Amino acid sequence: MPDEKITEEYLLSTNSSIGVEFCDYYLTNIQEQASCPDEGEIYQPYQVRMGIDGCGHQIDPSNFVTEQCLIRKIVWSYTLYNPKTSKPRIGYLRLETMTGDVIEIIRKGVAENIVTSDVRHTLEGAYIITTIQMSNDIIRLRVCGSKRPEDFLDAFDYYSLWEVTPLAKKLLEKEAKRPRQKQAPPAYADTIGDTPLAEKLLEKEAKPPAYADTIGDGSVRDRYYVEMPKE
């Protein structure tokens, strides 16, 4: 069966209990490996707390998935100091937590030729941060989670990841009942009127070139030819 036919609807029609959707997302380029404390590589849940009294926001590690770890929406943009780099940095990060806080982290300091892109990338569902490292920019960021809170809970029940506290479970169950908002259309245009942009481009390519290749109803090669000498 072709890959494009193996859709979520097809899998659910085959077996409604087949698998869960749960992924690691490397928002910066990080080598995939297990935790290695000797090298400072530790992957664990991070709690996200909004700063108070003018202090900065707190993003600190935890041994459990608590309600402060749960993120509903992540929005980020990369810096533009080197578009061809293999290690992109994040200059803007916005976290909408399930506890109702909205936390924005914007790159610190001003450096020549280092600006943050206006292009926004988004993840929505149920996510937690599993590693983060910052300087002026965010240089390491990995998150994991699911597009649906139900899948997030099922994954933690199935896999031996981290313990989820009772309050966090209640918050995820509440989030699962929350009405889902429709995805906003992308910032760039992918349609022209009601026609997909790709079809319009193909239609444009199919049109005759700007120069004339016909005279009346006949083609140029039908009207202009060279009579070869007879042998």
Summary of the structure (lengths in Angstrom):
residues: 231
radius of gyration: 26.5
end to end distance: 60.8
largest distance: 100.6
contacts: 529
relative contact order: 0.15
helix: 22%
strand: 30%
